Amino acid sequence: MKCSLGNGLLCGAALVCFLFGIVGESEGREYFVAPDGADANPGTQAAPFRTIQKAADIMVAGDTCRIRAGTYRETVKPAHSGTAGAPITFESFRDERVVISGADIVSGPWKQHQPNVCMAGMPWTLGRGKDMVFVDGIPVLQARHPNTHTAPANLRPPPIGLPPLWLTFGDFRTELGSPDIANPTDLDQEEPDYWKGALYVGWHGWGWCLQSAEVQSSRKGCISVTRKTGRFWFPDTGGKPHILPGLQRGYLTNHRNALDKPGEWHWQDNTLHLWPPDGKDPSPRLVEAKKRHLAFDLRGREYVTLKGLRIFASSVTMYNANHCVVDGCRMSFVSHYTWFDDNRDGYIDDYKVHNGNGAPQRGEVGVYVGGKNNVIRNSVIKYSAGAGLILGGYRTTVTNSIIHDCGYVGTYLGCIFVTYDPEANWKDPRGGHTITRNELYRSGRSLIDVSSHPRPDVKKPDVYEAMDIGYNRGHDGAVTANDGGGFFYCWRTTLGTGESRTQIHHNLIWDVRGCDMNALVYPDNATFKLDIHHNVLWQSSQATRGQAGRKSGYFFKRNPPGDTKYFDNTEKSKYDGGVEGLQDADYPGGYFKTGPTIRDEEDSWYE
C-alpha cells in the first residue's frame, strides 16, 4: 500500500492508533469484585462482580482483578495466562482484608444431641481424616483419644508453643509380628469393639515418621489395625531388631466415642456433632467446615500474580505453571489430614500412583509449586498437616517469607519439601531453587527436605541442579521425627550438575527437637555436591539431648558415602542466648543479616 500526501494523515493516525492499542492492551483492564456485587454487573468499581471467578473467566494478559474486603468462598481458576510484560493479577484493593476461604458456613439449625453436644446438618465431607471445623475462625479439633499426653514425660512433644493441631501422644505399644497395639491405661473400656472404625496415628519402628491405620477391632487394653500406611509401616525395620521399642506412642481419632471434651467435633451421616469450646449454644457463633482444598488453581497457567490476599483453610496449586508470583499473601490451615497411605512424599491416597493428579499436585498436602521460574515472596504460610511449600518444579524462588507449623501430622513433608513434577521427563532439569532470607520453624520432620526417587519404580539417586539456601533462620525442626535433620535433610541425592554444588550458607540454625539420632543439618547416605559453610548453629540447654536420654542434637551428621564439604561454621553447645545474644565474632567472616523483614502479626489463635 502506498500513502499519498493526501492520505498520509490517515496513515499516520492509523499508526498512532495501532501503537496506542498495543500500549492499552499491555496495560490491561481493571475488574472489581465485592461481596455486595453481582456477576451480572460489568465489573467496574461502581458495579463490581460478586465472585472472583467471574473476573477470572474473562481476564486476559495485562488485566487486574481488584478485590474488595470480604470473604470469598470459592476456588478460582483463571481461564487464560498472562505474558511476560502483561501478567494477570489478583490483588486486594488498597490493602483491604480479602479472604479466600475453603470453608463453608454450617448454618444450622443447631439441636441438642447430648447434654454438652450440639448437632447440625453438614452434607459434605472431604474424606476420612481431611475435614476441619472452625468456630469464629479458630480451629476446633476432631475428637481424639487421649485428650492429653499420657506417654512418659520424656516422649511428649517439647514445650515450644505447639498449637493444638499437633499430635497428642498416648502410651501405645506394639511388638514385631503382632497385629495388636496395646495401651492398658487409655484403652480401659470394657465394651468389645469400642474403638472399631477409628483411625490410629502412631510412632513406631524406626520412627522416621508417623503412620496411620484403621482400627479393625478392639478389646480392653488393645486394638487391632488394618488398612495400614502403605509406605513405612512400623514393622518395617529392614530385618533389624525393633530398634526403639521404648519410644512408641500414638492416639485415636475419627470416632464418636472420642467426643468427650469442649472444643471437639465428630462428623457422621451428614451431621456435624460439636461440643462448643465454651459449652454454649453455637447458634450465634460463626461455625465453618472445610469444603474445598483450593483457593487458586493455577495448573498450566503462566504469568499469574496473587498479591496481598489471605487464603484460609485452603491452598494453591501451581502444577505445570510458569512465571507465577505469590506476593504478600497470608495462608493458614493450608492442608489437613490424619489418614495417609504415603508418609514419605505426600501421595496420601495411594503411594504407588505418582502422576499429575496426585494429592500433592492437587494442592491437598501443601502449596504446590511446579513448572518453572515461579516466585513466593513476602508471604506467610502456616498450619499444614503436610508441607508449607512443595517445590516440584525448576528454579523456584522463595524469599522474605515465614513458614511455620508444617508437617504436624509427622510425615516427611515439612516447611519446604523439594521434589519434582511426577510427569516430567527423567532428563528434564529439576531443583535449582533459591531459598533465601526466610524464617522456618516448627516442623514434624525437617524444615527443608529434599526427596529421593519419589516414584516407587525409580531406584537410582536423584539429581537436582544446585540450590542456594542462604541467610535464613531455621529452628525447632524434627519435633516428632527420628533420624532426621532439623533444618535440612536429604538422602541418596546429587545436589548439583557439572561443577555446580548446592550451597547452605550464612544461616542461623538452632534446636533440633524430636527423638534420637537427629542433627541440625543431615546429609544422609550418598549425598553428593553439597557445601555447608558460614552458618551459625547452636543447641540450647533443653534441646541438647534426645528423648529418653539417647544421643541426639548433633550439629551435623555425616553418613558415607558422599562428598559434602563443611567449612567456616560456628557451633555452640548449650547456648541459651538466642539470636540477640550472638556476638559479631560468632558470625563466620563477620556479621550478616538473616531472616525476613516481614512479621507474622496473627500468630496467636491458640493462646
N, C-alpha and C positions, 0 to 999 in steps of 0.2 A: 504494500500500500504506500502511495506517495502522498505527502502532505503539501498542498499548495499553500501560498501565503494566505489565501482566503480562508482555508480551513485549518491553518496552523494553530489558531487559538483553541479550536475544538480538540485537536490532538493533544495540545498542552494540558487542557482541562481534564481530558480523559486520563492522561498520565498522572496528574496530581490526584485525581480521584482514586486511581489504582493504587498509588503509593499510600494514600491515607487509608484506603481499605485494608492494606496489609498491616499498617500500624494499628488500626482499630481492631483487626482480628487478633493480633498478638496481645493487645490489652485485654480483650475479652469482655464478657458481660458480667454483671453482678446480679445474683439472685439472693433473695432474703427468705428466711424461714423463721416462723414464730409459733408458739403454742396456740395463739388465738388466730392463726391464719387459716387458709383453706387451699387445698390443692387445685381448686378451680380458679384461684386468683392468678394474676400474671407473674407473681413472684417479685414484685417491686418492694421497696421499703414501706410504701404506704399500703400495699396489698400483698403481704407475704404468703408463701406456701405454708402448709401445715406440717408436712413431712420433709425430712432431708432427702429421702429417696426420690421425691418428686423432682427436686433440683438435680439429683444425680442422674436421673433418666435423660435429661436434656442438655446437661453441661457438656461442653466440648473444650478443646485445648484453649487455655487462657482464661477460662471462666472461673469465677469465685463465688462460693456459697457462704454468705454471712448469716450466722445463726444467732438468733436472739436467746436470751436467758430462758431456761426451762429444761424439762426432762423429756427426752425423746426415746420412746420405747420401740426401737426398730433396728434392723440390720441394713446397713447402707452398702450398696454395690454400684459403683459408677458404671454407666453404660459405655463410657469411652475413656481413652487415655489422653493425657496431656502430651506436650512436646518439651524439648529441652528449653526453649525460650518462652514457653507458654504452658506452664503446668496447670492442672485442675486443682483448686484449693478449697478445702472445707475449713472454716475458721470461725471462732466465736466473734461476735460483733462487739468491738470495743472492749474486749476482755471480760464480757459478761459471763456469768456462770452457766455453762452449757454442759448438760449431762446426757450422754447417750447410754442408755441402760439396757442390760439384758434381762431385767426383771420386769414382771407384770404385777399389778396390784391384786392381792387376794381380798376381794371386796366384801366377802360375807354373803348373807348374814351369818354371824357367829352364834353358835349354840353351845350350851354347856354339855360336855360329854361325861366328864368325871368331876369331882369336887374342884380340881385345880386345872383341868384340861378343857380347852375350848376347841371346837371344830368348825370348819367352813369348807365349802366346795373349792377344789383346786383341780380342774380337769386337765392337768398336764403334768408331765414329768420328763426330765432329760435322761432318765435311766438310772439304774441302781447305782447309788453312791455319788451321783453327779448333781443332785439338786442342792440349792441353797435357799435359805429363808432369812429375811431381814425384817426387823422391827424398827421403824424410824431410821432406816439407813444403817443400822448396826446388825451384823450377822448374829443369829442365834444358832446354836449347834444342833445338828442332827443328833438325836438321843444316842448316848453311848454308855457303855458299862465297862469298867467302873467309872464313876464321875470324877474321881480324883486318883492321883498316883497311889497305887498300893504295892508296886515293885519296891525292892530295897532302895534305900535313900541314895545309894551310890549309882543306881541305874536310872534315876529320874533325870529329866532334862535340866540343863544348867539354869541358874537364876539370872537370866539375862533379858527379862522382859518379853518373853514369848507370848504372842497373842493366843487366845483360847483355841483358835483353829488348829494349833499344833496338837500333837498326839497326847493322849492320856495313856500311861503305862501301867497296866495291871501285871500281877505276878504270874504270868502264864509260862508254862514249861512244856517241852516235848522231848522225846527221845528218838534217836535214829531208828528207822524201821517201824515206828509206831504211827498209826493214823490219828492218835489221840493227842490233845493238848490239855494239860492239867492245870487247874488253879483251885486248890481247896478253899482258899479264902474268898474269892469273888464268885465262884460257882457253887454257892451253898444252897441253891434252890432244890427242893425235893422233887418237884414235878418233872417227869420224864419229858424230854424234848422241849424244855422250857425255852431254849435258845435256838431251836431249829429254824433255819431260814435266815438267820442273822449273818452279817458279814464279820469276818475276823480279820484284823490287821495286826501283824506281828513282826517281831525282830528275832530271827533265829539263825542257826547255822553259821555261815561265815559272817553274816551281818553287814555285807556291803550295802544293803538297802533293805527296806521293809517288803513284806509280802502280804497278799490278801487271799482269802478263801471264803467259801460259803459253808456255814455250819450244817452238816448233814443230819446230825443227831446230837443230843446232849443228855447227860445224866449228872447227878450231883458230883461236883468236883472235876468234871471232864467234858470236853466237846470233841466231836469227830468232824473233820472237814473234808470237803470235796471242791471241785471246780477251782483248783488252786492256780495261783500265778504261774503262767507257763514258763517264764524266763526267770531264773534264780529263785526257785522254790527252796525252802530252807533245808531239806535233807541233802541238797547238792553241796557236798564238801570235797568233791574231787577224789573220793576214795580215802580221804584222810579222816582221822577221828573228828568227832564233833568238837571243834577247837574251842568254842566259847560257850560251854553249857551253862555257865554262871551268869551270863549277860542277857538272857532271854526275857522278853516282855511283850505285851500286846493289849488289845482292847476289842470289844464287840460294839457293833453299831447296826443301823438299818433294821431295827426290830422294835415292835411296840412295847415289849417288856422293859426296854431301856429308858422309856419316857417316865422319869421319876423325879425331876427337879425343875425349878424355874429356868427359863431360857433355853428350853429344848423343844424339839418338834419331831413328829413322825408322819410320813405320808403313806397312805394306804387307800386303795379303792377310790381314787379321785377325790380324796378328802385329806385336808391338812389338819393334823392334831397338834395343837400348840399349847404349851404351858407358858404363858406370857412371862417375860422377865420380872415384872413387878407383881405378878399374880392377879392382875386386874383385867377387867373386860377389855379385849383388844379392839373393840369396835371403833373407838376414837383414834386409834393409832394407825400409822401407815404400815401395813403388813404387805411385803412383796416377796415373790418367789422367782428364782431364776427360770427363764423360759427360752432364752436364746444364748448361744455360745458366742456369737459375733456381734460387735458393734459396726465394724467395717470389714467388708470382704473385697480385698484388692487383688485377688488372684488374677494373674495375667495382665495386670494394668501397669502402665508406665507413667512416670511424672505426675503423681498424685501426692498432694501435701495435706496433712492433717495438722492443724495449728490451734493451740490454746483450748483444747477440748478435754472434758472429763469423761472417762469411759469407766462405767460401773458394772460389775457383775457380768462382764463380757470381755472379749478380746478382739484382736485384729489378726488377719492372716494376709501375708504378702507372698504367698507361694507363687513362684514364677513371675514375680513383679520386679520391675527395674526402675531405678532412679526415683523411688518414692521416699517421702520425708515425713517423719513424725517429730513435731517440734513443739515443745512447751505443753505437752499433754500430761494428764494425771490419770493413770489407770490403776484401778483397785479391784481386787477379787477377780482376777483375770481368768482363773481356772479353778475347778474344784472336782475332786473325785477321790473315792476311797476303795474302789473296785478296779483292779487293773491286771491285765494278762502280761504286761511287759513293764518291768520296773527299771529297765536299762535305757531305752531310747524313746519311750513315750507312746508306743503303739499299743495303747491300753486295751483296745478291743480284740486284737489278735496279733501277738508278737511275731507270727510267721509271715504276715502280709504287710509288706512295705511298699506302698505306692502313693501316688499323688492325692489319694482320697483318704489317707490315714488320719488318725486323730491329731497328730502334730500339724499336718498341712491344713486341716480344717480349723485350726486355731483353738482346739479344745484342751490342750495341755500347756498353754502359754502363748505369748505373742510370737507368731511365726514369721521370720524374715527370710525369704528365699530370693531367687533371682540374683540380680547384680546391682551393685552400687546404690544400695539403699542406706538411709541415714536415720538414726534415732538420736535426738539431742534435746537437752534442756527439759527432760521429762522424768516423771516418777512412775515406777511400776512396782506394785507391791501386792502381797497376799495372793499367792498362787500355790495350789497343791502341786503343780508341775513347775515348769520353768517360768522365769520372768520373760526372758527372750530366748527363742530358739533360732540360732543363726545357721540356716540351712543353705545359704547361697554363697555368693562370692563378693568379697570386698565390701562388706557392710561396715559402716562407721557407727560406733556407739560412744557418745561423748557427753560430758557435763550432765550426767543423769544419776538418779538414785534408784537402786533396785534392791528390795529387801523382802524378807519373809517369804521366800520362794522354796519350793520343794518341801513343804511342810508335811506332805504325806510320806516323805522319806525315801524317794527313789533317786536315781542318778540326776534327774532334772533339778537344776538349782537356779541361781540368779541368771546366769548366761550359760546356755548349752550349745556347744558348737558341733554341728553335724553336717550333712549335705543333703540336697534335694534327692529323694529316692529314685526319681525317674531320669536324673541327669546321666549323661554318658560317663562311663567309668573314667575316661581320659579327660573329661572336662575339668577345668580348674575349680578348686574349692578352697575355702579359707581366705587368706589374705586380708583378714579383718583388722580394723583399728579400734581398740578398746582403751580409751584414754579419759582421764580426769572424771571418773565416776566414783560413787561410793556404793559398795556392795556389802550387804551384811545379813546375817541370819539365814542360812540355807540348810536344808536337811543333809545334803552331802556337800559337794564342792561349790564354792561361789562361781567358779568357771570350770566347766568340764568339757574336754574335747573327746568326742565319741570315736571309737574304733570299730571298723567293719560293722555298722549298724544293721546291715542286711544279713540274715542268717546264712545265705548261700555264699557269702564272701568271707574268705578265711585269711587273706593276706593283709598286712598292716595298711592302714590308710595313709595317704599322702596329702597334706594340706600345703597351700602356699603360706609363706611366712606371715606371721601376725605381729602386730605391735600392741603390746599390753603394758601401758605405762602411765605413771602419775595418778594411779587410782588409790583409793583407800578400801581395804577389804578386811573384814573381821567377823568373828563368830560364825565361821563355817563349820560344816560337818557336825551339826547339832545331834543328828541321830545315827550317823554312819560309823562304820568300822573300816579301817584300812583305806583311807581316802585322804584327799588334800583339802585343807580348809579353804585356801584361796584358789588353788589350781590343781587339777588332776588330769592326767592322760595316761594311756596305756596302749602299747603297740601302735604308735603313730610316728610319722615322719613329718616334722613341722617346718618344712621348707623345701624349696626346689633349687637345683643348681647350687650356687654359693650362698643363697639367702637362708637365714635362720630366724625363727621366731624369737622375739626379744621380750622378756619380762623384766622390766626395769623401772627404777625410780617410783616404786610403790611403797606405801605404808601398809604392812600386813601384820595382823595380830590375832591371837587367841583362837587356835583351832580347838573345837569342842569335841563332843561325842565320846567315842568309846576307846578302842585300842588301835595301836599301830597307825595313828593319824599323824600327818605332818602339815605344816603351813603350806608348803609347796611340794608336790609329789609327782615327779615324772616316774611312772611305774615302768615295768619291764619293757624293753625295746622301744624306748623313746629316743628319737634322733632329731638333730638340728634344732636345739633349744639352748638359748643363752639366758642365764638368770643373774642379773647384776644390778648394783647400785640401788638395792632395796633396803628398807629398814624393817626388820622383823622382830617381834617380841611375843613372849608368853607372859601373861600376868600370873601372879602367885596362885590364883584359884584355878587357872587353866593349865598348869604345868604338867600335871599327871592325868593319865586316862582314868576312866571309871574302873572301879574295883582295884585301884592302885596299880594297874598294869601299865606297861611302858607306852607312852604316847606323848604328844606335844613336841614332836621333832620340828626343827626348823625346816629341814629338807630330808626327804628320803631318796636314796639313790639305789634303785634296783637295776642290776645289769640285765641284758646288755644295753648300751646306749652311749651317746657322746655328749650329753648335756654338760655345759660349761657353767661353773659357778665362780663369780669373782666380784670383789668390791661390794659385799653385802655386810650390813651391820646386824648382829644377832644379840638380843638382850633377854636374859632369863629372869623370871620372877620380877618383872618390871611393872609397876603399878602407876606410873606417872601419866599414862595416856599420851595422846598427840601433843597436848600442851606442855608436857614435861620434857619433851625431847630437846636436846641442845643442838646447836649448829654442828657440833663435832660428831653427832650421831648420824648425820646425813653423809653418806659416802660421796666425796667430791665436793661437798658444800651443800648448803640448804637449797631445797627445791620445793615448790608448791605442789600440793596434791589435792585430789578430790574436786567436786563440782562447786560452782558458785551459787547454785540454787539450793533451796531448802525444802524439805517436806513439812509443810506447815500443818498438815492434817493427820499426823501420825499418833492419834491418841484415842481412837474409838474404843479400845479395850481397857482403858484405865478407869 
